[in-house]
Each structure stands twice: as C-alpha cells, then as structure tokens.
Amino acid sequence: MVLALVVVGAVLALIVLGLLGFGVRRRLIQRLGGTFDCSARFRAPTAGQSLGKGWIYGVARYNGDRVEWFRVFSYAVRPRRALERDRIQVRERRQPQGEEELALLSGAVVLSCRHDGDDVELAMSEDALTGFLAWLEAAPPGQRVNVA
C-alpha cells in the first residue's frame, strides 16, 4: 500500500514538473517580446489526406529579420524553424476549410507561403496576421518583399 502511494505521488510530481517546464519555457520564449500564437504546417497534405492533418500548434517570435517558430508542446529552447524575411513569399490568405477549423484556433486565418523553395502554411489570428504582413513589408530598402 505504501509503495503504491509513493509511486502515485512520484507520477503526480513528474506531471506537475512537466507542466511547470512548459510554462517556464513559454515565459523564456516570450521574455524578448514580439511573440504570437501561430500554428504551422510544413508539408502540404497529399491527395486524399484530410486538410486538418499536419498542423502543429506553436508560438512565433520576431527576431530581427527572421521569425522563429517554436512548438508549444516541446522542451526545446531553440526554435524548430526560422523564416528569413527576404526569403518568404506570401501566396495567398484564406479561411480554414473543413477539418482545418477543428485543428486550428478559432478565428485563425491561414497564410500560404513559400520559404526557400518549401511550402509553408501559417495559421494565426487576424491581428497577428496584420502584424506579420506589416513586418514583411517593413523590410530595409533594397530587400525584395513578396506579399500577396
């Protein structure tokens, strides 16, 4: 009986520490400012695959001439992907379709982009989208910017 209580207590302590780790990591990412919730899909769905598949919930942070993207459910302190401002080509913006509405935060807008020859889709709130497009257009003189 005592062993079972110790095991249950240890498991609960690990769960609490794990959740605390997520919170501390999120604060570390946000401490520099310029963050916004941003789901991402780095591989377009194949034929016959659901549109709701492949979305990963994350947080993006502006850092100079790039946007760093972090997975929410990860302990990594380094960004999973970094998108350079001068390499992003915005193709279109659209509303989530079908099962995407369930996979994304409510009110999200999907931005279809190309970055270094790879298709990337970002889903963010309307306010975050306005800020993202303004950041793209605010490139220093001489940098090409392609915003649809």
C-alpha positions as CSV (number, residue, x, y, z in Angstrom):
1,M,0.0,0.0,0.0
2,V,2.8,2.4,0.9
3,L,4.7,1.5,-2.3
4,A,1.6,2.3,-4.4
5,L,1.2,5.7,-2.7
6,V,4.9,6.5,-3.3
7,V,4.6,5.5,-6.9
8,V,1.4,7.6,-7.4
9,G,3.0,10.5,-5.7
10,A,6.1,10.3,-7.9
11,V,4.0,10.1,-11.0
12,L,1.9,13.2,-10.0
13,A,5.1,15.1,-9.1
14,L,6.6,14.3,-12.6
15,I,3.4,15.5,-14.2
16,V,3.4,18.7,-12.3
17,L,7.1,19.3,-13.1
18,G,6.5,18.6,-16.7
19,L,3.7,21.2,-16.9
20,L,5.8,23.6,-15.0
21,G,8.6,23.1,-17.5
22,F,6.2,24.0,-20.4
23,G,5.2,27.2,-18.6
24,V,8.8,28.2,-17.8
25,R,9.8,27.6,-21.4
26,R,7.0,29.7,-22.8
27,R,8.0,32.6,-20.5
28,L,11.6,32.3,-21.7
29,I,10.4,32.5,-25.3
30,Q,8.2,35.5,-24.6
31,R,10.6,37.5,-22.5
32,L,12.2,39.1,-25.5
33,G,8.7,40.2,-26.7
34,G,7.2,40.1,-30.2
35,T,5.6,36.7,-29.9
36,F,2.2,35.5,-31.2
37,D,0.3,32.2,-31.4
38,C,1.0,30.6,-34.8
39,S,0.1,27.1,-35.9
40,A,2.2,25.8,-38.8
41,R,2.1,23.1,-41.4
42,F,5.4,22.5,-43.2
43,R,4.2,19.7,-45.5
44,A,1.1,20.2,-47.7
45,P,-1.4,17.4,-47.4
46,T,-1.2,14.8,-50.1
47,A,-4.1,13.8,-52.3
48,G,-6.8,12.1,-50.3
49,Q,-5.4,13.3,-47.0
50,S,-7.5,15.4,-44.7
51,L,-6.9,19.1,-44.7
52,G,-6.9,19.1,-40.9
53,K,-3.7,16.9,-40.8
54,G,-0.2,18.1,-40.3
55,W,-1.0,21.3,-38.2
56,I,1.4,21.9,-35.3
57,Y,0.4,24.4,-32.6
58,G,3.2,26.8,-31.9
59,V,4.5,30.2,-30.9
60,A,6.4,32.5,-33.3
61,R,8.7,35.3,-32.2
62,Y,10.1,38.2,-34.3
63,N,13.9,38.3,-34.1
64,G,15.4,40.9,-36.4
65,D,15.0,39.9,-40.0
66,R,13.5,36.5,-39.1
67,V,10.6,34.9,-37.4
68,E,11.5,32.0,-35.1
69,W,8.8,29.3,-34.7
70,F,8.7,27.1,-31.6
71,R,6.4,24.1,-31.0
72,V,4.2,24.6,-27.9
73,F,4.5,21.0,-26.7
74,S,8.2,20.7,-26.6
75,Y,11.0,21.4,-24.1
76,A,13.5,22.7,-26.7
77,V,14.7,26.2,-26.1
78,R,15.8,26.7,-29.7
79,P,13.3,27.4,-32.5
80,R,12.1,24.5,-34.6
81,R,12.2,26.6,-37.7
82,A,13.4,30.1,-38.6
83,L,11.8,32.0,-41.5
84,E,14.0,34.7,-43.1
85,R,12.1,37.9,-44.1
86,D,13.7,38.2,-47.5
87,R,13.0,34.5,-48.4
88,I,9.3,34.4,-47.6
89,Q,6.9,34.7,-50.5
90,V,3.3,35.1,-49.5
91,R,1.0,33.3,-51.9
92,E,-2.5,33.7,-50.5
93,R,-4.5,34.1,-47.4
94,R,-7.7,32.1,-46.8
95,Q,-10.1,30.9,-44.1
96,P,-9.7,27.4,-42.7
97,Q,-11.6,24.8,-44.7
98,G,-13.3,21.7,-43.5
99,E,-11.5,19.8,-40.8
100,E,-8.9,22.6,-40.5
101,E,-11.4,24.6,-38.5
102,L,-11.2,21.9,-35.8
103,A,-7.4,21.7,-35.9
104,L,-6.7,25.4,-35.6
105,L,-7.6,28.1,-33.0
106,S,-10.9,29.8,-33.6
107,G,-10.7,32.9,-35.7
108,A,-7.4,31.8,-37.4
109,V,-6.5,32.9,-40.9
110,V,-4.3,30.6,-43.0
111,L,-1.4,32.2,-44.8
112,S,0.1,30.1,-47.6
113,C,3.8,30.9,-48.1
114,R,6.9,29.7,-49.8
115,H,10.2,29.8,-48.0
116,D,13.5,28.7,-49.6
117,G,11.5,26.5,-52.1
118,D,9.4,24.8,-49.4
119,D,5.7,25.3,-49.0
120,V,4.7,26.6,-45.5
121,E,1.3,27.3,-44.1
122,L,0.9,29.5,-41.1
123,A,-2.3,30.0,-39.2
124,M,-2.7,33.0,-36.9
125,S,-5.3,35.5,-35.6
126,E,-6.3,38.4,-37.8
127,D,-4.4,40.8,-35.5
128,A,-1.2,38.6,-35.7
129,L,-1.6,38.4,-39.5
130,T,-1.7,42.2,-39.8
131,G,1.5,42.5,-37.7
132,F,3.2,39.7,-39.7
133,L,2.4,41.4,-43.1
134,A,3.5,44.8,-41.7
135,W,6.7,43.2,-40.6
136,L,7.3,41.7,-44.0
137,E,6.6,45.0,-45.8
138,A,8.9,46.9,-43.4
139,A,12.0,45.3,-44.9
140,P,15.0,47.6,-45.2
141,P,15.5,49.4,-48.5
142,G,16.9,47.1,-51.2
143,Q,15.3,43.9,-49.9
144,R,12.7,42.3,-52.1
145,V,9.4,41.6,-50.4
146,N,6.7,39.5,-52.0
147,V,3.4,39.9,-50.2
148,A,0.2,38.8,-52.0
